[in-house]
Amino acid sequence: MSATATDDIDFEHATATASRALQQMAAHAVPATPQNFEVWFKFTLGTSPELSKLINILIESKRGFDSTTNRSLFATYVAGDPGREANPVDVLQQLQDLLSTARDYLEASAADNRNHVAALGGVAALIDQNADPRPIIQRLVGELSKAVLRATTLEANFTASLQELDKIRSHLATAEERSRTDALTGLANRHALDDFLRAAQIAAMENGKPLSIILIDIDHFKTFNDQFGHQFGDQVLRLIAKLLKDGLRADDLAARFGGEELVGVLPGADVKVARAVAERIRNAIAHRQVTRRSTGEVLTGVTASIGVAQFAPGETITSLFERCDRALYAAKRAGRNRTVSESELDPDTAAA
């Protein structure tokens, strides 16, 4: 059991939560393994809204919790819980420095204000003594001028601090974007893909709309690398990544799945629509000429094989990808440069 699950609750609360988790597991026939217990403890504790939503959907739809589903829940919401530092150490140091600077500004301003109040008190004493008003006015104007200058300086200092804070916020946003983007292709990386799929899976089960994926594998990619070098292989990969992204809608996601495999996630699209999209992308790839930047040589024959599958409510994302992968390799076996959907597989292949 990870320490973070109980860091913020006391012993009695943790014990009661554990008891309720075990009762829930028994009610839904979930084996009481350590991994399953971690998932259901987290569900019962309510610290992960996405996990709670998904388990509730599974319960309401009476999908059951088989071993594949249980493993997927653990891998996604416990073992795969990002738990990562939101801010790098250097950013925390910058924030600490800004806080210290702001505190210094305020302390200096407070000290000046106390001196200013004392000085005004002295002016007031002169008025009480019915002294000559001219030096009193001159002194009062001087004190008020000092107050205005101090206020202006303080405002300028805080404006500079706000500008520094905006820079830090911008740097954090850029770092977050980079952490979710594949450096080579510019597509979403596996982390961003997992987050998008998790949300799309829950949305599909909530609203009953379809969800499909397309899996693209570049044909003979190893040959490109071996014959022309990795730089040309990278060039081909970037080109196909662009064609994939251009072929999807704004609400879809184009991501690099790994190696030369790319994936498109299409919320709201059934397998028929997704297959048509995949076929357009495949055709665009097959008709695109590639020019080697190093030599200017124009090459043809760059193709890709594509598998298509539709999410079945209640299944795991792992299961969805396995079916899509079988469709992809059916396309490879059939001669490459083609699109195959799961609905085109024979029953033996689909269940393999």
C-alpha positions as CSV (number, residue, x, y, z in Angstrom):
1,M,0.0,0.0,0.0
2,S,1.5,3.3,-1.0
3,A,2.1,5.8,1.7
4,T,0.4,8.6,-0.2
5,A,-2.9,6.9,0.1
6,T,-3.1,7.4,3.9
7,D,-0.9,10.3,4.5
8,D,-3.8,12.8,5.1
9,I,-6.2,10.5,7.0
10,D,-6.0,9.3,10.6
11,F,-5.9,5.7,11.7
12,E,-9.6,5.3,12.4
13,H,-10.6,6.8,9.1
14,A,-8.2,4.6,7.3
15,T,-9.5,1.5,9.0
16,A,-13.1,2.4,8.3
17,T,-12.2,3.1,4.6
18,A,-10.4,-0.2,4.3
19,S,-13.4,-2.0,5.7
20,R,-15.7,-0.4,3.2
21,A,-13.3,-1.1,0.4
22,L,-13.3,-4.8,1.3
23,Q,-17.1,-4.9,1.5
24,Q,-17.3,-3.2,-1.9
25,M,-14.8,-5.7,-3.4
26,A,-16.8,-8.6,-2.0
27,A,-20.1,-7.2,-3.3
28,H,-18.7,-7.0,-6.8
29,A,-16.7,-10.3,-6.8
30,V,-13.3,-8.6,-6.9
31,P,-10.5,-10.9,-5.6
32,A,-8.9,-9.4,-2.5
33,T,-5.4,-9.1,-3.9
34,P,-3.1,-6.3,-2.7
35,Q,-3.3,-4.6,-6.1
36,N,-7.1,-4.8,-6.2
37,F,-7.3,-3.5,-2.7
38,E,-5.2,-0.5,-3.5
39,V,-7.6,0.3,-6.4
40,W,-10.7,-0.1,-4.2
41,F,-9.2,1.7,-1.2
42,K,-8.5,4.7,-3.5
43,F,-12.1,4.4,-4.9
44,T,-13.6,4.3,-1.5
45,L,-11.5,7.1,-0.2
46,G,-12.6,9.2,-3.2
47,T,-9.3,10.8,-4.0
48,S,-9.5,10.1,-7.7
49,P,-12.7,11.5,-9.4
50,E,-11.9,9.7,-12.7
51,L,-11.4,6.3,-11.0
52,S,-14.6,6.8,-9.0
53,K,-16.5,7.7,-12.1
54,L,-15.2,4.8,-14.1
55,I,-15.9,2.2,-11.4
56,N,-19.4,3.6,-10.9
57,I,-20.1,3.3,-14.6
58,L,-18.9,-0.3,-14.6
59,I,-21.1,-1.1,-11.6
60,E,-24.2,0.6,-13.1
61,S,-23.7,-1.1,-16.5
62,K,-23.1,-4.5,-14.7
63,R,-20.0,-5.1,-16.8
64,G,-18.2,-6.9,-14.0
65,F,-14.6,-6.8,-12.9
66,D,-12.6,-9.5,-14.6
67,S,-8.8,-9.9,-14.2
68,T,-8.1,-7.8,-17.3
69,T,-10.2,-4.9,-16.0
70,N,-8.7,-5.1,-12.6
71,R,-5.2,-5.1,-13.9
72,S,-6.0,-2.1,-16.1
73,L,-7.5,-0.2,-13.2
74,F,-4.4,-0.7,-11.1
75,A,-2.0,0.1,-14.0
76,T,-3.9,3.3,-14.9
77,Y,-5.0,4.7,-11.5
78,V,-2.5,3.4,-9.0
79,A,0.8,2.2,-10.6
80,G,0.3,4.8,-13.4
81,D,-0.7,7.6,-11.2
82,P,1.6,10.5,-12.3
83,G,2.4,11.6,-8.8
84,R,5.0,13.8,-10.4
85,E,6.3,17.2,-9.3
86,A,4.2,19.9,-10.7
87,N,7.0,22.4,-10.4
88,P,10.8,21.8,-11.0
89,V,13.1,22.6,-8.1
90,D,14.4,25.7,-9.8
91,V,10.9,27.0,-10.2
92,L,10.2,26.5,-6.5
93,Q,13.4,28.4,-5.8
94,Q,12.3,31.3,-8.0
95,L,9.0,31.4,-6.3
96,Q,10.7,31.4,-2.9
97,D,12.9,34.3,-4.0
98,L,9.9,36.3,-5.2
99,L,8.1,35.7,-2.0
100,S,11.1,36.9,0.0
101,T,11.4,40.0,-2.2
102,A,7.8,40.8,-1.8
103,R,8.1,40.3,2.0
104,D,11.0,42.7,2.0
105,Y,9.0,45.3,0.1
106,L,6.1,45.1,2.5
107,E,8.4,45.3,5.6
108,A,10.2,48.3,4.2
109,S,6.9,49.9,3.3
110,A,5.5,49.2,6.8
111,A,8.6,50.8,8.4
112,D,8.3,53.9,6.2
113,N,4.6,54.2,7.0
114,R,5.4,54.1,10.7
115,N,7.9,56.9,10.3
116,H,5.4,58.8,8.1
117,V,2.7,58.5,10.8
118,A,5.2,59.8,13.4
119,A,6.2,62.7,11.2
120,L,2.6,63.6,10.6
121,G,2.1,63.4,14.4
122,G,4.8,66.0,14.7
123,V,3.1,68.3,12.2
124,A,-0.2,67.9,14.1
125,A,1.6,68.9,17.3
126,L,2.8,72.2,15.6
127,I,-0.8,72.9,14.6
128,D,-2.0,72.5,18.2
129,Q,0.6,75.0,19.4
130,N,-0.8,77.7,17.0
131,A,2.6,78.0,15.3
132,D,3.2,79.9,12.1
133,P,1.2,77.9,9.4
134,R,3.7,78.4,6.6
135,P,6.4,76.0,7.8
136,I,3.7,73.6,8.9
137,I,2.3,73.6,5.4
138,Q,5.7,73.2,3.9
139,R,6.5,70.3,6.2
140,L,3.1,68.6,5.5
141,V,3.6,68.9,1.8
142,G,7.1,67.3,2.2
143,E,5.7,64.4,4.2
144,L,2.9,63.8,1.8
145,S,5.3,63.9,-1.2
146,K,7.4,61.3,0.6
147,A,4.3,59.1,1.1
148,V,3.4,59.4,-2.6
149,L,7.0,58.5,-3.6
150,R,7.0,55.4,-1.3
151,A,3.7,54.2,-2.7
152,T,4.9,54.7,-6.3
153,T,8.1,52.8,-5.5
154,L,6.2,50.0,-3.8
155,E,3.8,49.7,-6.8
156,A,6.7,49.6,-9.2
157,N,8.4,46.9,-7.2
158,F,5.3,44.7,-7.1
159,T,4.6,45.3,-10.8
160,A,8.1,43.9,-11.5
161,S,7.4,40.9,-9.2
162,L,4.1,40.3,-11.1
163,Q,6.0,40.3,-14.4
164,E,8.5,37.8,-13.0
165,L,5.6,35.7,-11.8
166,D,4.0,35.8,-15.3
167,K,7.3,34.6,-16.8
168,I,7.4,31.7,-14.4
169,R,3.8,30.8,-15.2
170,S,4.7,30.9,-18.9
171,H,7.7,28.8,-18.4
172,L,5.7,26.2,-16.5
173,A,3.0,26.1,-19.3
174,T,5.7,25.6,-21.9
175,A,7.3,22.9,-19.8
176,E,4.0,21.2,-19.4
177,E,3.3,21.3,-23.1
178,R,6.8,19.9,-23.8
179,S,6.2,17.1,-21.3
180,R,3.1,16.1,-23.2
181,T,4.6,16.4,-26.7
182,D,6.8,13.9,-28.6
183,A,9.9,15.8,-29.5
184,L,10.5,14.2,-32.9
185,T,7.0,14.4,-34.4
186,G,5.3,17.2,-32.5
187,L,2.4,14.9,-31.8
188,A,1.0,14.0,-28.3
189,N,3.3,11.6,-26.4
190,R,2.2,8.5,-24.5
191,H,1.5,10.5,-21.3
192,A,-0.9,12.9,-23.2
193,L,-2.4,9.9,-25.1
194,D,-3.1,8.0,-21.9
195,D,-4.8,11.1,-20.3
196,F,-6.9,11.7,-23.4
197,L,-8.0,8.1,-23.8
198,R,-8.9,7.9,-20.1
199,A,-11.2,10.9,-20.4
200,A,-12.6,9.7,-23.8
201,Q,-13.3,6.3,-22.4
202,I,-15.3,7.7,-19.5
203,A,-17.2,10.2,-21.8
204,A,-18.1,7.4,-24.2
205,M,-19.5,5.3,-21.4
206,E,-21.4,8.2,-19.9
207,N,-23.0,9.6,-23.1
208,G,-23.2,6.4,-25.1
209,K,-21.4,7.8,-28.1
210,P,-18.8,5.8,-30.0
211,L,-15.1,6.0,-29.7
212,S,-12.6,4.6,-32.2
213,I,-8.9,4.5,-32.7
214,I,-6.7,4.1,-35.7
215,L,-3.2,2.6,-35.5
216,I,-0.7,3.4,-38.2
217,D,2.6,1.5,-38.8
218,I,5.0,2.7,-41.5
219,D,5.7,-0.2,-43.9
220,H,9.3,-1.3,-44.1
221,F,10.4,1.5,-41.8
222,K,13.5,-0.5,-40.8
223,T,14.6,-0.6,-44.4
224,F,14.4,3.2,-44.7
225,N,16.7,3.5,-41.6
226,D,19.1,0.9,-42.8
227,Q,19.3,2.1,-46.4
228,F,19.1,5.8,-46.0
229,G,20.0,6.5,-42.4
230,H,18.1,7.4,-39.3
231,Q,17.8,11.1,-40.3
232,F,15.8,10.1,-43.3
233,G,13.8,7.7,-41.2
234,D,13.0,10.6,-38.9
235,Q,12.0,12.8,-41.8
236,V,9.6,10.1,-43.0
237,L,8.1,9.7,-39.6
238,R,7.6,13.5,-39.2
239,L,5.9,13.6,-42.6
240,I,3.4,10.8,-41.8
241,A,2.8,12.4,-38.4
242,K,1.8,15.6,-40.2
243,L,-0.5,13.8,-42.6
244,L,-2.1,12.0,-39.6
245,K,-2.7,15.2,-37.8
246,D,-4.0,17.0,-40.9
247,G,-6.4,14.1,-41.5
248,L,-8.1,14.3,-38.1
249,R,-10.7,16.7,-36.7
250,A,-9.9,19.4,-34.1
251,D,-11.5,17.3,-31.3
252,D,-9.5,14.2,-32.2
253,L,-6.0,13.4,-31.0
254,A,-2.9,12.4,-33.0
255,A,-0.2,10.8,-30.9
256,R,3.0,8.8,-31.3
257,F,2.4,5.4,-29.8
258,G,6.0,4.2,-30.0
259,G,8.7,3.7,-32.6
260,E,7.2,4.1,-36.0
261,E,3.6,3.5,-34.8
262,L,1.2,6.5,-34.6
263,V,-2.3,6.5,-33.3
264,G,-5.4,8.6,-33.9
265,V,-8.2,8.8,-31.3
266,L,-11.6,9.7,-32.7
267,P,-14.3,10.5,-30.0
268,G,-17.8,10.2,-31.4
269,A,-16.7,8.2,-34.5
270,D,-17.8,4.6,-35.0
271,V,-15.6,2.0,-36.7
272,K,-17.1,2.8,-40.2
273,V,-16.4,6.5,-39.9
274,A,-12.9,5.9,-38.4
275,R,-12.1,3.4,-41.2
276,A,-13.0,6.1,-43.9
277,V,-10.7,8.6,-42.1
278,A,-7.9,6.1,-41.9
279,E,-8.2,5.2,-45.6
280,R,-8.0,8.9,-46.5
281,I,-4.8,9.2,-44.4
282,R,-3.4,6.0,-45.9
283,N,-4.1,7.2,-49.4
284,A,-2.5,10.6,-48.7
285,I,0.7,8.8,-47.4
286,A,0.9,6.6,-50.5
287,H,0.6,9.5,-52.9
288,R,3.1,11.7,-51.1
289,Q,6.6,12.0,-52.5
290,V,9.5,12.3,-50.1
291,T,12.6,14.3,-50.9
292,R,15.8,13.4,-49.1
293,R,17.0,16.7,-47.7
294,S,20.6,15.6,-47.7
295,T,20.7,14.7,-51.4
296,G,17.6,16.2,-53.0
297,E,16.6,12.7,-54.2
298,V,12.9,12.2,-54.6
299,L,11.5,8.9,-53.4
300,T,8.2,7.2,-53.8
301,G,6.7,4.1,-52.3
302,V,6.4,5.3,-48.7
303,T,3.3,3.5,-47.4
304,A,1.6,2.6,-44.2
305,S,-0.7,-0.1,-42.9
306,I,-3.6,0.9,-40.6
307,G,-5.7,-0.9,-38.2
308,V,-9.1,0.4,-36.9
309,A,-11.1,-0.6,-33.8
310,Q,-14.1,0.8,-31.9
311,F,-14.3,0.9,-28.1
312,A,-16.8,-1.5,-26.5
313,P,-18.3,0.0,-23.4
314,G,-16.9,-1.5,-20.3
315,E,-13.7,-2.9,-21.9
316,T,-10.2,-1.8,-21.0
317,I,-8.1,0.5,-23.2
318,T,-5.6,-2.3,-23.4
319,S,-8.2,-4.6,-24.9
320,L,-9.2,-1.9,-27.4
321,F,-5.6,-1.6,-28.6
322,E,-5.1,-5.3,-28.8
323,R,-8.0,-5.6,-31.2
324,C,-6.7,-2.6,-33.2
325,D,-3.3,-4.2,-33.3
326,R,-4.7,-7.4,-34.7
327,A,-6.4,-5.4,-37.5
328,L,-3.1,-3.7,-38.2
329,Y,-1.2,-6.9,-38.6
330,A,-4.0,-8.3,-40.7
331,A,-3.3,-5.4,-43.0
332,K,0.4,-6.2,-43.0
333,R,-0.2,-9.9,-43.8
334,A,-2.5,-8.9,-46.6
335,G,0.3,-7.1,-48.4
336,R,0.7,-3.8,-46.5
337,N,-0.4,-0.3,-47.7
338,R,-4.0,-1.0,-46.7
339,T,-6.5,-0.3,-44.0
340,V,-8.3,-3.1,-42.1
341,S,-10.9,-2.6,-39.4
342,E,-11.7,-5.1,-36.6
343,S,-15.1,-5.8,-38.3
344,E,-13.2,-7.2,-41.3
345,L,-11.3,-9.8,-39.3
346,D,-12.4,-13.4,-39.3
347,P,-13.7,-14.6,-35.9
348,D,-10.6,-16.7,-35.2
349,T,-8.3,-13.7,-35.8
350,A,-10.5,-11.3,-33.9
351,A,-10.4,-13.5,-30.8
352,A,-6.7,-14.3,-31.0
